Amino acid sequence: MLKTKKNIDIILAWSVHLFTCFGLIAGFLAIISIFKNNQTSAFLFLGLALLIDAVDGTLARKFKVSVFVKNIDGKMLDSVIDFFNYIIIPSVMIYWFKFVPTPFEIIIPSIILIISAISYSNNNLMTSDNFYKGFPCIWNILLFYLYLFDLSQTYNLFFISACILLKFIPIKFIHPLRVNKYRRYSVVFMVLWFISSFKILLSSFFVLKSNFDYLFLGIWLVSNMYFICLTIYELYRPILKNIYLKFKRQNT
């Protein structure tokens, strides 16, 4: 009986690893879509990969993957797949879909590849409370926004360059699933962001034909504002705390 249960646990643990690998397949399908010049499909497959990445860690902890499959480093597996989907594929997209002016179509992807590789190798990438230090390597999401807003190459270059610079500024960016004190709210807004982004991607960001479209756009905007405001709050929280303590001392 115990042996049967252990075998089931091992199978479940391996199933989680295979589920993680499906993110790699989603990325491969995104590349095929890129070469077919189908940007919408490419972002849909990258979105699928992002969704897999969002839940596989929770599954790994639930089924104790590190206990039952000791010879496979789940964190390394996850990092390899993330680097492929979050950095390599977006770099290809910048070049293939000409997101930036011609003189920069090789330079910008090269910079992104280099700084992201160094970032993934950085042992101090995250703070003690699991915030990212500097802009996280989510170039797939950045390109998704640039695709939705359909900006000019010059504006795209400006925003991508700004995010490259933010990699070197230790501003705290939230990880929705790892920052414990906001996790309950972050998970809710992350789910809302996924659903509304999927709806907007399949329709059109600028064409609003019904109240249904307005509803999803509103949900999308609110979910984005949550993460933006949280980043701004964490940036100024030490200053606000000092002001509060100073005010409190003066009034006691």
N, C-alpha and C positions, 0 to 999 in steps of 0.2 A: 504493500500500500504506500509506504513512504517512498519507495523507489519510483513508483508510478507518479506520485506527486512531484518528485524531483524532476523526472523526465518532462512533465507538463510545464514546470517552471522554466526549464532550459529551453523548451520549444517557444514559450511565450517571450522569453528574453531575446532569443534569436529573431523572433518575429518583429520585435521592436527595432532591431538593427536593420532588418530588411525594409521595414517601413521608412526608416531614415534614408535608406538608399534610394527609395522611390523619389526623393527630392532630387537626386542626381539624374534620374530618368526624366523628371519634369524639366530640369535644366537642359538636357539634351534635346528634348522636344522644343524648348524655347529657341535653341540655336537653329534647329531646322526651320522654325517659323521665321527667324531673322533672315535666313538665306532665301526664303520665299517672299521676303519683303512684307510680311504680315505682322505689323507691330502689335496689333490687338491680341493676336494669339500668343505672341511672345510674352507679353505682359501677363496674360492669363496663366500660362505655364509657370512663369516666375512667381505669380501669386500663389499657385498651388504649392510650389516649392517652399514659399514663405510660410504657408499654412502648416505644412508638414513639419517645418523647423520649429514652429510655435508650440506644437503639441508633443513632439517626440521626446523631449526632455522630461515632461511630466509622466509619460508612459514608461520611460526608462527607470524613473524613481519608483513608480508604482509596482513594476514587475521585477525590481531589484536586479537590473541587467548586470551591474558590476559584480554582483555576487555569483550569478549563475553562468555568466560568460566572461570569465576572468581574463582570457587571453586577447580580448578585443577592447581597445581603448575607445569607448563611445564618444568621449570628448574630442579625440583626434579625428574620428570618422565624421563627426558633425562639423568640425572646423574645415576639413577638406571639402566637403559638400558645400558649405557656406561660402568658402572662397571661390568656388566655381560659379555659384549662382549669384552671389552678391558683388563680386569684383570682376571676374573674367568675362562673364556674359555681358554685363553692362558696359565694359570696356569695348567689347566687340560692337555693341549697339551704338555707342557713341561714334565709332568709325563708320559702321555700315550705313546707318541712317542719317549720317552727317548732322549730328546734333550741334556741332561747333564749326566755326569757319575752317576752311581747308588747311590753312597753315598750322592749325592746332589739332587736327583729327588724329595725328599720331602722338603728339606731345602730351595731350591731356590723358588719353588712356594709359600711356607709359607712366606718367606721374601717379595716376591712381593705382596701377599695379604695384609700383615700388613702395609707396607709402602704406598701402594696405597690407602688403607682405610683411613689412616691418611691424605694422600695428598688430597683426595676428601673432607675431613672435614676441610681443611685448608682455612681460609678466606683470606689469603694472598698468595694464589696459583699463582695469576697472577699479573703482574705489572700494573701500572696505564694506560699504553698504550697497555694493553691486550696481552703481551707476557707471556708465561709460565716461571715461575722461577724454574729452574732445569728441568731435563728430564721429559717430560709429560708422563702420564700413557698410552702409546701407545704400550703395550707389544705385541698386535696383529700384528702391523706393524714390530716390531723388529723380531718376529718369522717368519714373511713372508720373510724377508731378509735372515735369517738363513736357511730357507727351500730352497730358490732359490739357494744360494751359496753352499748348501749341505756340510757344514763344519763338522769337527769331534766334538765329544762331548766336548772335552777339549776346543776347540776354542769357541764353543757355550757358555760354562761356563764362559769363559773370557769375551766375549762381553756382556752377560747378567749381569755379576757382575759389569762390567764397567758402564752400564746404571743404575744399582742400586746405585752405588756411585754418579753418576751424578744427582740423585734425590736430593742429599744434597748439591750440588754446585749451587749457584744462577746464572747459565748461562741462558741467555734469549733465549728461543726457540719460534719460530713464531707460532701463530695460524693463518692458512691461511685466515680465514674468519673474524676474529675479529680485526686484526691489520690493522687499517684504511690506514696508509701511504703506505702499500705495497699490499693492497687488490687486486687491479686491476691485478697486475702481478701474485700474489699468486694464484688467482682463475684460471688463464690461465694454470699455471704450475701444479696446482692440478688436473685439468681436463686431462692434458696430462699424468700425472702420473697414474691416474686411467685407462685410455684407454690402455696405454702401459703395465701396470702391468697385466691387464686382458689378453692381448695378450700373454705376456711372461708366465703367469701361465698356460695357456691352451696349450702352445707348450712346449718349453724347453729352459731354460736360456742358456745352453751351446751348443745347436744345432742350427746353423744358416745356413739355406739352400738356402736363396734367399736374394736379396736386400731389399725385404719387411721386412724380419726378422732383418736385420741390421738397417733399418730405425726405427723400433719400439724400438730396443735396444738403439739406439742413443737418441731417444726421452726420454726414461726411464732414461738414464744416465744424460741427461741435466736437466730434471726436478728434479732429486735427487740433482744434484750439485747446483741448484738454492737455495734450502732450506738449504743445508749445508753451502754454501758461505754466505747466509744471517745470519745464526747463528754466523759464525765466524766474520762477519762484525759487528754485534751488540755487540759481545764480546769485540772487539778492537776499536769500534767507539769512546768511551771517550778518549782513548789514542791518536787516530788519530786526534781527534778534538783539544786536547791540543797541539799536535805537530804543527798543522796548525796555531792555534792562536799564538803560540810562534814564528813561522816562520814569520807570518804576522806582529807582533810587531817589530821584528828585521829588517824588510824591509820597515818600515814606518817612 
